[in-house]
């Protein structure tokens, strides 16, 4: 599976962005899929994930209520709608997919190149 994230950019605090991740190869529906981010000088952080293990979409506490994960299996694309953005959301965002059913980075087998999100006035 090849993944390509897009949609990043510069946005003021309180603004919104929608990230997309297009997959080629095998269908999305076969994989647990998720979004991660990494800010400069910090470790990679899990943001949101849909697990094939239990069929649930989950969010980290830092983005819950502000970010929404969705996917279009027919188009093999997943999205991360981000609202009420804050400066601490600034990071490179990555999409990933895995066959283990686990939502953490350890459960992901495939990673896309990141897309930069900068929240600043």
VENHU-V611900 format. One record per helix or strand of 3 or more residues. SS is the DSSP state (hx for helix, st for strand). FROM is the first residue (numbers start at 1). TO is the last residue. Records with the same first field share a line. If there is no record, write none. Layout:
SS->FROM-TO ; FROM-TO
This chain:
st->2-6 ; 9-11 ; 17-24 ; 32-38 ; 45-50 ; 57-59 ; 67-72 ; 77-82 ; 91-98 ; 115-119
hx->28-30 ; 87-89 ; 105-107
